[in-house]
Amino acid sequence: MDVKKRLEAHNKGMVVSTRSRKPFKLLFVEKFATLGDARRKEWQLKYTPWGGKLKKQLALKAAGSSNGRTLDSESKYLGSNPSPAALGDRGGHKNT
């Protein structure tokens, strides 16, 4: 019911199931008409593959992750590095 109070309880270590993973940061709030509706949504987020993917996306967004996709910092393409097999005799090694 009180989101700020619930977050505070988690961050103070008053919730056994989350005590070892604090501190928490509020990323998303959704209102529901009934407590049953809210619990069904919480179950979906915790126990379905869809919920796991959403949680990962929210966590990455909160951490400021670019998921490895960053702007090019003026790198230069130096060509490929062929394997020794592709070089044949030109690689300094003889194929026997």
N, C-alpha and C positions, 0 to 999 in steps of 0.2 A: 504494500500500500504506500509506504513512504520510501521512495527510492534513495534519497540522501541518507536516511537512517540505516537502510539495509547495506549500502556501500560502506558506511562508517563501521558497522558491525563486522563486515568482512575484513576491512583493513585493520581493525583492532585485534583480530584473531579470535573473535567471539564465535565464529562459525567453524566447527570442527573440520568439516570436509574441505575447507579452503584455507585453513590456518597456515599451512606450509607454503602456500603460493602467493602470498601477499607481497607487495601492495597491488591493489586493483585500481583500474581507471575505467570510468563509465564511458562506454562507446555508443550505446544504443538503448533507447527506451521505447517501449510499445505499450499502449493501454489496451485493456480488454474489458469487455462487459461483465464477465464473471470470473471468479477465481478458477473455476474448472477450465475455462478457455485459456487462461494464462498458464495453467499447469500443463495442458496439452501442448502448447507452443514450447514451453521449457523442455518437455520430454523430446519433442522433435529436434530441438537444437542440440540436446545432449546425446541422443541415441540413434539418430539416423545419419546416413552418409551425407545427405543434403545439409543437415545442421553442422556437421563437422567442417564441411567446405566453407559454409558461411562464417563459422567461428574463425577459421584460418584467414579468410579474407579480411575480416574485421581486425584481427590481431596484426596482420601485415600492414594494414592501413594506419593503425595506431602507432606502429613502430616506425612509420615513414619509409617502409621498404619499397623499393622499386621492382622487387622480384628479379633482380639481375638486369633489368632493362634500363640502362642509363644512356645518357647522351654521349655521343662519340667525342672523345677528348683529343681530336686531331691525330688519331692513330694512322699509321701508314700500312698498306698491304705489302708485305714483303714476299709474297708468293708462297707456294706450298713447299713443304719439306718432304720430298719423296722418300719412300722406304728403300732400303738397300736392294731389295729384289727388283724394284722398278728401275734402279740405276744400272743394273747389270754390271758390265765390266768397268763402267765409268766411275763407279763408287770407290775404286781403290781396292776392292775385294774381288777375288776370282771365284766364280761359281764352279763348283766341282760336282 
